Amino acid sequence: MTLTDQHIDSLLEHCKKGNQLAQLEVYNRYQRAMYNVAVRIVKDTAEAEDIMQESFISAFNKLDTFKGTATFGSWLKRIVVNNSISQYKKQQRFIDIPDETIAETIEEASGIPEEDYTTDKAASILSCMETLHRTYHQILTLHLIEGYDYEEICEILDISYANCRTLMSRAKESLRKKLKIAS
């Protein structure tokens, strides 16, 4: 049986022993999904690739802490999300451009209102999400796009359950208002 035919649990056992072929196989199985998670959060392809690779290195180094209570994919995804959010916060310290300025710049540059670019409803919603406050955007992305439940979001963002529910409610209401204005 080749490494590509093996179940993930046996691959992880080989990874714990330092088998680089097993690590490569795990990387090949999960890298595309983890890259997509990272790029949705940091919005930069090169940065997302770096985060993904660093997350794999971190996961392989901490593989002995993987208890198996969740799937390996979800455990790895949590590492990627945490690293992505951390990097995103670092980026935001240096770039502080109000969302209104960006929308006005796009409109002025094209002469066409931004909403004319997209006719697809999903693209419109994602576009509106981009204009939300950073915290609202993060919590909606984790819940609506990544599929995390409230308890998982609480752990990822290190907030209380009540705070998570409040933030989610406010984020959804803010998104509704922006969608109402855009339509």
Secondary structure, 3 states (H helix, E strand, C coil): CCHHHCCHHHHHHHHHCCCHHHHHHHHHHHHHHHHHHHHHHHCCHHHHHHHHHHHHHHHHHCHHHCCCCCCHHHHHHHHHHHHHHHHHHHHHHHCCCCHHHHHHHHHHHHCCCHHHCCCCHHHHHHHHHHCCCHHHHHHHHHHHHCCCCHHHHHHHHCCCHHHHHHHHHHHHHHHHHHHHHHC
